[in-house]
């Protein structure tokens, strides 16, 4: 017998240290009671527990640790060779690497969002073959068809703008390269799939001939549009302004253009989706994968280890149970049985984050609240808590704990005003932990309100909308969005203050620290989004000014023509 992970066996020193520490503590504490009892009364007054009651739990705990470590080291008894013929479907992922994919109207960028979608596809279909195509003006097969998903993910992670030298976006080259790849791998007659992740700014329009060739070769194309129809500017580190400019020196605004992507999907019996979340794309690809042909690969021989970890795992479990049984004081357990059942209801609320351990509410009412929460009856639970709060002689600590419970239920029911009032009452508790949790939940309410304020302007969750009919309408829409940003930032400021208060009350509150970092990142994204909107508004105002100047010139020209005609009639 050998071990697959022999280095784990070094951990066997831990049970030895545990046994040594237990022996040292037992010897040190076992005689401390002598200073409290006179020697002549020790026999009558002191009833020491049996030695086995103290020693057996330690022995069983040490044995459980030893057997668990041996099991984790994974003992094996030889190997068995298994012959397999892998069967899988073939899918190519084409990722747009053009300059416009650097735009940030998708998080973190359009290219970054495309990478995330590619990762999700690999995880959704773990048993299938994938290949990677990158493209802009030209298309390059970066990774041929393979079932090594780790290598595919490493390649996608390193992908960046500039890997394809020719600029622009040419979807036609992508389709042609996909057909050539499947033909070279002798899978041209089978149904295969191509997934295109792009913002759709096709500088060379796809032709009917290419789409028809894909259809004839049974190539199903799934397209995912990344970005927003409003669009945004393109970053450029080499530009002094940090934004990309065209040959005339004007900032370029890139928008999602789904027409070519929709045409390809429609002509090949595929699907188009605007990539606001990975779930929609994964669902489409899984549905289409059921229509693809399964191909057989080369025969592979795998060596499967004959695991024998059970011979150590079972004794470890038995020793763990014996440790618990040997350490239980059955007499005191029987005496406190009824009291323990009463505390069980309070413990249920405590585990749900709803009630402090010092609450002394009526047992039957507390049981009723616990049952209502367990069955999901939030409104009835709130009413039951209000009835308990109406009791005039209710202890203050219990009242504050129940207010916290009510706040959590109101927060779950999406009643932020009532939840904030309840959490504010819970802040009166002298317990630091309950104060910290109340501040933490008040911060979460403020953070939720900040995001709710900006719900319509979150690029990643934005739904396709019709373009505004005029430049004035677009400027008006941008002004409405800009007006919401200060309101959201005020909620962010209050949320940060609440999280700081939670950390001040209870310094090890990990949730407050994590949520504070998250809301600060959201605050930074609001600043970036405001900057993008201001730049876009400036560009629209310049365009509006040019249109007005052009209209004034036309009006002056028409007036001059009318005057000339009047003069000719006068003569």
N, C-alpha and C positions, 0 to 999 in steps of 0.2 A: 504494500500500500504506500502511495506517495501523496504529496499535497501539491495542489496547483498553485497555492499562494503560501509558500513556506515562510515568507517574511512575517506573516501574521503570527507565527508561533513565538516570536519574540515577546508578544503580549502576555505570554504565560507568566512573566515576572509579576504582573499586576495581581493575580490571586495570592501569590506569596506575600506581597506587600500588604494586601488586605488582611490576611491572617495575622501577620506580625503586628499591624496597627491595632487590630481587635484585641489581641493578647495584651498589648501594652496598656490600652485603655482600661481593660478589665482589671488588671493588676493595680492600676493607679486609683481607680474609683472604688474598688471592692472594700477597702478598709476605712473610707472617709467617715462612715457613720459612727466609728468608735469614739470620735471626739464629742459626740452629742449624747452618748448613753454611758452611764456609769457601769463599770465592769460587773458589779453584783446584780444589776437588773437586765443585763443583755439577754439572758436566756428567756426571761418572761416577756420582754418588750419587743425584741427584734425577731422577725420571722423572715429570714432571707429566702429568696426563691431558690429552687433546686438548681444545682450546677448544670444539669443537662438542659434546662430551659434557656440558659444563657449561651451554652457552648454549641448545641445542635444547630441553631439558625446560622451561626458563623460557618460551621463545617459545611452545611448544605449550600450556603451562598458561595463559598470557595469552590466547591465541586461544580456548581452550576456555571460559574465563570470559566473554569477549566474546560468543561465539555463544550460550552458555547464558542470559545476561542478555537478549539480543535475543529468544530463544525464550520466556522467561518473560513478557516484555512483550506476548506474544500478537499477532503480526502477522496482519492480516486483509486480504483482497482483496474488499471489497464485502460485500453481504448477499443472502441468498435468502429470499424470503417463502414460508412454509409454512402452508397452511390445515389446521386440525385441528378435529375435532368431539370434544370431550372426553367420554369415557364413564366413568361412575363409579357407585358405590353410595352410598346416603344413610343416615347413621347419626347419631343424636342421643345426646349424652352428658349425663346428668343427675347433677349433683353436689349432695349434701346439704350445706346450709350452716347447719343447726340448731346450737344451742348444744352439744349432746352431741358434735358432731364436733370440739370442742376438746380432748376427752379424749386422754391421751397413752399409751394402751395399744397404739398403733400409732405407728411412728416417721416423722416427728417428732411429729405429731398425726394423728388420723383424717382431718382435712381435708387436711393435707399429704400423707398417703398417697394420698388420692383424686386430688390434683393430679398426683402422680407417675404413677399409673395412667393418667390421661388423656393425659399426655405419651407414655407407652408406646404407647397405642392409636393416636395420630396417627402415630407413627413406624412402627408395624406395618402400617398401611394408608395409605401416602403418596399414593396416587392417588385416594382417595375423598373425598366431601363429608361434612363433619361440622358439627354445630351444638351449641351449649352451652345447657343448661337448668340453672338453679339453683333450689333449692327448700328450704323448711322447712314452715311452715304453708300457704304459697302457693307457686306455681310461676311462674317468669319465664323467658321466652326471652331469654337474654343475648346470644347470637350466632346468627343464622340460618344455614341450610345454606350452606357455602362450601368451596372447595378451597384457600383461602389458609391453610395450616397455621401459618405464622408469626404471623398475626393471631390465630388461635385460641390458640396457646401464650402470647402476650402477655396475652390476656384471662384465661386460666386462672391465670397467674402472679400477677395482681393480685387474684384472688378471695380474699375473707375473710368471716368471720362478720359478720352484720349487714346484708349486702346485700339480704336479704329480710326485710322488717319484721315479718311475722306469724310468731309462734313456733310450735313444734311440728314435726311431720313428717307430711306428707300425700302419700302415694304416689299416691293417686287423682288428684289435680290434675296430677301429673307425666304420667301416662298420657294424660289428656284433652288436655293442652297438646301432647303429642307428636302425637296424632292430628290436632289442629287444624293444627299446623305442616305436616305432610305433605300435608294436604288443601289448604291454601292454596298450597303449592308444586306442586299438581297431580300429586302422587306418591302419593295415597292408595290407588290401585288396585295399586300395585307393592308388592313385599315390601321392607319397610324394617326397620331395627333401632333399638332403644332400649337403651342401656347405663346402668344406674342404679348409682351408687356411693354407698352409704349404710351406716349402722350398723343400719338396720332398725327403729328405735324408732318405729313407725308409730302416731301418736296418733289417727289417723282410719283405721280398718280398711278395707282395700281391699274393694270389693264385687264380687260375681260379675258384675254387669251391666257394670262397667267392664272387667274382665278379658275378658269375652266380646266386647265391642266391639273390643278390641285384636286378639283372635283373628280376628274377622270381617274386619277391615281388613288382615290378614296382617302385623301388627306383631309381630316377634320381639323378646322382651325378655330381655336378659342382665343379671343382677343380681350385684353383688359386695358381700359383707358385710365391713365394715371394723371391726376391734376384736376383743375377746375375750369369751367367755361369762362369765368371772369378772367382768369390768368394772373400772372405776376411777372416781375422783371427777372432777368437771368443774371446770377452772380458772375463776376469775372475778377479774379484776384489780381490780374495784371493791369486792370483799368484803375486810374486814379480815384474814380468814384466808387469802385468796387462793383460796378454793374456793367454788363455787356452792352456795347453800342454797335449799330450798323455802320455802313460806309458813310452815311450822312452825319454820323455822330449822334444819332438819336438812340435813346434807350429802347431796347427790344422787349416787348411784352409777349410772353409765350402763353398760349391758351390750349386747353384740351380740344382737339379736333377729332371727333369720333367717326367721321364719315367713312374714311378708308377702312378703319377697323371694323365698323359695322358691315361694310360691303363684303369684306373678306369672310367674316363669320356667316353672313347670310348666304353667300354663294357656295360655301362648302358644308352647309348643314351643321354649322357650329353654334357658338354662343358668344355674345358680347356682354361685358359687364363693366360698369364704372367702378374702379377699385377703391371703394371707401372702406372696405374691410376684407380680410382674407377669407372669411367664411363663405362669402358668395362665390368667389372664384373656385375655392376648393369643392364646393357643391357642384358647380357646373362641370369641372374636370372629372370628378368621380362619376357623374352621370354619363359623360361622354366616354369615360374609360370602359364602361360596361359594353359599349358598342364596338370597341377596338378588338382586333384579332390577337389572340394569345399565341406567341411563338415560342418554340423550344430552343434552348441554348445547348451548349456542349455539356456532355456528361461530366459531373464533378464528383470527386471522392472526398468526403469529410470524415475526420476522425472525431468521434463523439466520446468524451470521457465517461467512464462508468462511475458515477457519483456514489459515494458511500457516506455522505454527510449525515444520513439518518441515524447511523449507529452512535453518533455523538449528540445530535440534536434532541433525540428523545430523552436520553438521560439528563440533558441540560434542563429540559422542561420539567421533568419529574423532580429534580433537585430544587428548582425554583418553587414549585408548589409545596414541597416539604419545608422550604425555608419560611414560607408564609404561614403554614400550619404550625410549625414548631414555635414561631414567635408570637402566636395569638394567645392572649390571656382569656380563656373561655369563660371563667367565672365572671369577670368584669364585663365581658361581652354580653352575657345573658342579662346582667343587671341593667345595662344601659340600652337594651334593645328597643324599648318603647321610646326612649328619648332620642335614639338615633333615627328612628322612623320619622319623628317630628322634625328633626333637623334636615332630613332628606329633601323635603319640599323647599326649604330655604336654600339648600345646596344647589338644587336645580336652578333656581333663579340666580344664584351666585355664578354658576358656570355660564349662564346666558349673559352675564354682565349686568344683571338687573337689580341685585339686592346685596347689601353689605352683610357681613357675618354677625353684626351686633343687633340686627333687627329683632324686635320682640313683638311681632304682630300676632293677631289671633290665628291659631293653628288652622281652623277650618276655613277661614277666609283666605289664608295663605295657600292652602291646598287648592282652593278654587281658582285662584289666580294662576297657580302653576299649571293646572289642567288646561285652562283657557289658552295659555301661551303655548303649551305643548301641542294643542290641536289647531293652532293658527288663528284663533278667534281674537284678533287684536282689539277690536272695538269693545267686545265684552270684557276683555282683560282691563282695559282703561277704565271702564265703568266700575269694575270691582275694586280697582285701586282707589278711585275717587271715593267710593263708599268707605274704604278703610281710612283714607285721609280725613274724612268727615268726623271721625271719632275724636271727641274733645281732649281726652286724656292720653292720646297717643304719644309715646316717647319721641323726642325730637330727632334722635338718630334714626329711628324707624321711619319717621315722616320724611326725612331727607333721602333715605335709601329708596323709599317708595316713589318719591318725586323723580329720582334718577331712573327707576324702572319705567315710570310713565313716559319720561322723555324718550327713552329708547323705543318704546312702542309707538309713540307719535312720530318719531323719526322714520321708523319702518313703514308707517302708514302714509308717509309723505305729507306730514303736517308740520312744516318747519317752525311756524310761529308758536304753536302749542308746545313743540319739543323744546324750543329755546327757553320758554317760560319755565318749564319743568326743570331743565338743567340748571337754570339760574337759581331756583329754589334749592337744588341739591348742592350748590356751592356753599351753602351755609353749614354744611357738615364739618365737624372738626377733624374728620379723617382725611389725611393727605391723599390717600389713594382715590377716594371718591371725589375729592376736589379736582385732582388731576384728570380723572376720567370725564368729569363734567366739562372742564375746559377743553379737553380733547374733542368731545362730541360737539360742543359749540363751534370749535374751529372747523370741524367737518361740515357743519351746516353752512358756515360762511363760505367755505370752499365750493360746496355744491351750488350755492347761490351765484358765485362768481362764474362758474361754468354755465349755469342756466342763463345768465345774462348774455353770454356770448355764444349760445347754442347755434344761432343762425349763421355765425361767422367762422365756425370751425372748419377749416378746409377739408380735413380728412373725412368728416361726416356729412359734408354738404351734398345735397341731392341736385341732379341736373335741373336747371331752370332756364326759362327763355331769356334771351339777351334783352336788355333794356332797349326801348325804341329810339332813344336819342341820347346824346352826350349829357344833356341836363339830367335825364333820369339816372344815368350811371353815376354822375357826381352826387346826386341826391342820395343814392343808395350808399355810396362810400361815406358821406357825411353822417348818415344814420348809424353806420357801423362804428365810425370814429367816436360818435357820441356815447356809445355803449362801453367803450374801453375804460374810461375813467371810473364808471360805476363798478365795473368788474374789478378794477384794481383796488377800490376801496374795500370790497369784500375780501380780496386777497390780503390786504393789510390787516384787517380785523382777524382773519384766520391765522395769520402768522403770530399775532399777539396772543391769541388763545393757545396756540401750540407752545409758545414760550412760557405762558402761565402754567400749562400742564407740566412742562419740564422743571419749572421752578418749584412746583408743589411736590413733584415726585420725579427726581432726576433721572431715574432709569426707565422712563416711559418711552419704550422703543417706538410705539405707534406714532406718538407726537413728533419725534425726531424724523421719522420716515416721511410722514405726511407734510411736515414743514419743508423738507427738501423738494418734495413733489410740487407743492403749491408755489414755491419760489421758481422752479423751472417753468411752471405755467405763467407766472408773472413775466418772466423773461420772454416767453413766446408771445405774450400780448404786446410787448414793446416791439418785437420784430414785425409782428403783423401790422401794428400801427404805422411803422416805417414803410412797409410795402404799400399800404393804402394811401399814405400821403404822397408817395412817389407816383402811384398810378393816378391819383387825383390831379397832380401837377401836370402830368402828361396829357390828361383829358382836357384840362383848362387851356393848355397850349394849343391843342387841336381845335378846341372850340373857338379860340381867338383867331386862328388861321381861317376857319370857316367863315367867321363874321367878316374878316377883311376881304375874303373872296366874294362874299355876298355884296359888300359895299361897293367893290369894284364893278360888279355886274350891274348894280343899280345905277351907279354913275354913268356907266356905258349906255344903259337904256335911256337915261335922261338926256344924254348928249344926242343920241339918235333921234329922240322925239323933238328936241329943239331944232335939229337940222331939217327935219321934215316940215316943221312949222315955217321955218324961214323960206324953204323952197316953195311952199304954198303961197306965202306972202308975195314972192317975186312973180 
